[in-house]
């Protein structure tokens, strides 16, 4: 009989991809059904603190009317009982914890669990070295939907795939911790020109929602058009082609501002160079510095500053059948659940 997995989504593509990635890794090892529940809690910081206090140290379930306020229609819940509830992203926790308590199902969270107690979860797979509670399990990398097989199939099914040697550049944008300047972006584009001419490659380039039209203009004005095989300029025409680009590329360049994008690039099985601006400002409690350091130390990626990117750093030799983060977490989770 299939085990039933409920995924509670709060609308963030990056968060739900972690849950789906883990669920699919579990599905590769035994029969499961995967059902996705959407919720959209609308609580400000003060209201969230009040709700958390009411739920207490053990996370007692909230009343049904609250699920309705969170955008989850209780009457439309799947029939039967889930065997596992998964979620990622803090906004999903109240709903997922309530459903777990209501149905007596183990609740597994992916990512930083703060400010919620470890006791609210059966298991919290966390990349943060600061989270060491009774139900916390440390992970080197967050899971993603990406696998080598998926991206290579996407590239094989790409009718207009450019010819020749291709590398891909995945471009994010400014965040609280990453402060890019026009000089950073121009330096990156000039380095991409130099690398392309030196290595005899062309670039597949995709920007993102966070990049912005001004940055895209800077890149387009600086990049040599002859070394761009294809590009997605998100502010002009958003297209989801990243899986194709990952599968078609021999190597990947990724900006450091997006944890999800960096992790997806690594899970594609390609050598990855992560580039960052001159100015980064991490809070003392941020898990990101240790996360990136760990990925570089274990040989999953290399890093460079954008304004100093004159040479592509030596890349590690990757195993032919490297396990993804989701595969590794699935093995640990099955053991904790007694599904072996």
LINRAKA-V849863 format. One record per residue. N is the residue number from 0. RES is the residue in one letter. SS is DSSP state (~ for helix, > for strand, _ for the rest). PHI is phi in whole degrees, 0 to 359 (999 if undefined). D_LAST is the distance of its C-alpha to the last C-alpha in whole Angstrom. Layout:
# LINRAKA-V849863
<<N,RES,SS,PHI,D_LAST> <N,RES,SS,PHI,D_LAST>>
This chain:
# LINRAKA-V849863
<<0,X,_,999,15> <1,X,_,287,14> <2,X,>,279,13> <3,X,>,261,16> <4,X,>,246,16> <5,X,>,257,20> <6,X,>,253,21> <7,X,>,264,24> <8,X,>,253,27> <9,X,_,253,30> <10,X,_,102,32> <11,X,_,277,31> <12,X,~,302,30> <13,X,~,296,29> <14,X,~,289,27> <15,X,~,293,25> <16,X,~,295,25> <17,X,~,295,22> <18,X,~,295,20> <19,X,~,294,20> <20,X,~,300,19> <21,X,~,292,16> <22,X,~,299,16> <23,X,~,291,17> <24,X,~,295,14> <25,X,~,294,11> <26,X,~,296,13> <27,X,_,285,14> <28,X,_,251,10> <29,X,_,195,10> <30,X,_,292,13> <31,X,>,219,14> <32,X,>,246,17> <33,X,>,241,19> <34,X,>,236,22> <35,X,>,251,24> <36,X,>,248,27> <37,X,>,262,30> <38,X,_,221,31> <39,X,_,223,35> <40,X,_,299,35> <41,X,_,238,39> <42,X,_,233,39> <43,X,_,281,41> <44,X,~,301,40> <45,X,~,295,42> <46,X,~,294,41> <47,X,~,298,37> <48,X,~,295,38> <49,X,~,295,39> <50,X,~,296,36> <51,X,~,299,34> <52,X,~,296,36> <53,X,~,296,36> <54,X,~,288,33> <55,X,_,78,33> <56,X,_,294,30> <57,X,_,263,28> <58,X,_,75,28> <59,X,_,295,29> <60,X,_,290,29> <61,X,_,277,32> <62,X,_,292,35> <63,X,~,301,34> <64,X,~,297,38> <65,X,~,292,36> <66,X,~,300,33> <67,X,~,296,36> <68,X,~,295,38> <69,X,_,275,35> <70,X,_,85,35> <71,X,_,250,33> <72,X,_,277,34> <73,X,~,300,32> <74,X,~,292,34> <75,X,~,262,32> <76,X,_,296,28> <77,X,_,302,26> <78,X,_,291,26> <79,X,_,89,23> <80,X,_,243,21> <81,X,_,283,18> <82,X,_,268,14> <83,X,>,200,15> <84,X,>,243,18> <85,X,>,241,19> <86,X,>,203,22> <87,X,>,214,24> <88,X,_,97,28> <89,X,~,301,29> <90,X,~,290,31> <91,X,~,273,28> <92,X,~,292,27> <93,X,~,302,29> <94,X,~,292,28> <95,X,~,297,25> <96,X,~,295,25> <97,X,~,297,27> <98,X,~,296,25> <99,X,~,298,22> <100,X,~,291,24> <101,X,~,296,25> <102,X,~,260,22> <103,X,_,66,20> <104,X,_,256,17> <105,X,>,294,16> <106,X,>,249,18> <107,X,>,245,17> <108,X,>,247,20> <109,X,>,240,21> <110,X,_,114,24> <111,X,_,294,27> <112,X,_,272,26> <113,X,_,305,30> <114,X,_,263,32> <115,X,_,274,29> <116,X,_,294,28> <117,X,~,301,24> <118,X,~,293,24> <119,X,~,290,24> <120,X,_,242,20> <121,X,_,295,17> <122,X,>,211,17> <123,X,>,243,19> <124,X,>,276,19> <125,X,>,241,22> <126,X,_,272,24> <127,X,_,267,27> <128,X,_,289,28> <129,X,_,276,30> <130,X,_,258,27> <131,X,_,227,25> <132,X,_,286,24> <133,X,_,298,22> <134,X,_,250,19> <135,X,>,275,20> <136,X,>,234,18> <137,X,>,286,21> <138,X,_,233,20> <139,X,_,286,23> <140,X,_,210,23> <141,X,_,289,22> <142,X,_,284,20> <143,X,_,221,23> <144,X,_,279,23> <145,X,_,277,24> <146,X,_,224,23> <147,X,~,301,25> <148,X,~,298,25> <149,X,~,296,26> <150,X,~,288,29> <151,X,~,291,30> <152,X,~,291,30> <153,X,~,299,32> <154,X,~,292,35> <155,X,~,294,35> <156,X,_,270,36> <157,X,_,272,38> <158,X,_,297,42> <159,X,_,259,44> <160,X,_,301,42> <161,X,_,297,44> <162,X,_,269,45> <163,X,_,86,45> <164,X,_,283,43> <165,X,>,235,42> <166,X,>,241,40> <167,X,>,238,39> <168,X,>,240,40> <169,X,>,253,38> <170,X,_,251,40> <171,X,_,263,40> <172,X,_,186,42> <173,X,_,298,43> <174,X,_,220,41> <175,X,_,300,42> <176,X,_,267,41> <177,X,>,242,42> <178,X,>,248,46> <179,X,_,275,47> <180,X,_,242,51> <181,X,~,305,53> <182,X,~,295,53> <183,X,~,300,49> <184,X,~,292,49> <185,X,~,295,52> <186,X,~,298,51> <187,X,~,297,48> <188,X,~,296,49> <189,X,~,296,52> <190,X,~,294,49> <191,X,~,297,47> <192,X,~,300,51> <193,X,~,296,51> <194,X,~,297,48> <195,X,~,298,48> <196,X,~,291,52> <197,X,~,290,51> <198,X,~,267,47> <199,X,_,69,49> <200,X,_,238,46> <201,X,>,236,46> <202,X,>,259,44> <203,X,>,260,42> <204,X,>,241,42> <205,X,>,226,41> <206,X,_,268,42> <207,X,_,219,40> <208,X,_,303,41> <209,X,_,274,42> <210,X,_,293,44> <211,X,_,93,47> <212,X,~,295,50> <213,X,~,297,52> <214,X,~,294,49> <215,X,~,298,49> <216,X,~,298,53> <217,X,~,300,53> <218,X,~,295,50> <219,X,~,293,52> <220,X,~,285,55> <221,X,~,261,54> <222,X,_,292,52> <223,X,_,289,54> <224,X,~,303,53> <225,X,~,289,53> <226,X,~,257,50> <227,X,>,255,48> <228,X,>,286,47> <229,X,>,197,45> <230,X,>,215,45> <231,X,>,250,44> <232,X,_,260,46> <233,X,_,299,44> <234,X,_,291,47> <235,X,_,268,49> <236,X,_,208,46> <237,X,_,291,43> <238,X,_,219,41> <239,X,_,267,37> <240,X,_,240,37> <241,X,~,298,35> <242,X,~,299,32> <243,X,~,299,35> <244,X,~,295,36> <245,X,~,298,33> <246,X,~,286,33> <247,X,~,276,36> <248,X,_,274,37> <249,X,_,277,37> <250,X,>,219,36> <251,X,>,232,36> <252,X,>,244,38> <253,X,>,225,37> <254,X,>,282,38> <255,X,_,283,37> <256,X,_,292,37> <257,X,_,247,34> <258,X,~,297,31> <259,X,~,298,29> <260,X,~,296,32> <261,X,~,298,31> <262,X,~,293,27> <263,X,~,296,27> <264,X,~,299,30> <265,X,~,296,28> <266,X,~,293,25> <267,X,_,289,27> <268,X,_,83,27> <269,X,_,260,31> <270,X,>,297,33> <271,X,>,236,34> <272,X,>,250,37> <273,X,>,256,37> <274,X,>,246,40> <275,X,>,225,41> <276,X,_,284,45> <277,X,_,297,47> <278,X,>,250,47> <279,X,>,231,43> <280,X,_,229,43> <281,X,_,263,40> <282,X,_,289,40> <283,X,_,298,39> <284,X,_,264,36> <285,X,_,288,34> <286,X,_,278,31> <287,X,~,295,33> <288,X,~,303,35> <289,X,~,292,32> <290,X,~,297,29> <291,X,~,292,32> <292,X,~,300,33> <293,X,~,294,29> <294,X,~,296,29> <295,X,~,287,32> <296,X,~,296,31> <297,X,_,273,28> <298,X,_,79,30> <299,X,_,276,29> <300,X,_,200,32> <301,X,>,236,36> <302,X,>,230,38> <303,X,>,205,42> <304,X,>,276,44> <305,X,~,300,46> <306,X,~,283,49> <307,X,~,245,49> <308,X,_,275,47> <309,X,_,267,49> <310,X,_,229,47> <311,X,_,284,43> <312,X,_,299,41> <313,X,_,302,40> <314,X,_,257,36> <315,X,_,288,33> <316,X,_,283,32> <317,X,_,263,29> <318,X,_,295,26> <319,X,_,297,26> <320,X,_,236,23> <321,X,_,295,22> <322,X,_,286,19> <323,X,_,280,19> <324,X,~,300,19> <325,X,~,297,17> <326,X,~,299,14> <327,X,~,294,14> <328,X,~,291,14> <329,X,~,300,11> <330,X,~,298,9> <331,X,~,295,10> <332,X,~,292,10> <333,X,~,300,6> <334,X,~,294,6> <335,X,~,292,9> <336,X,~,275,8> <337,X,_,74,6> <338,X,_,270,4> <339,X,_,290,0>>
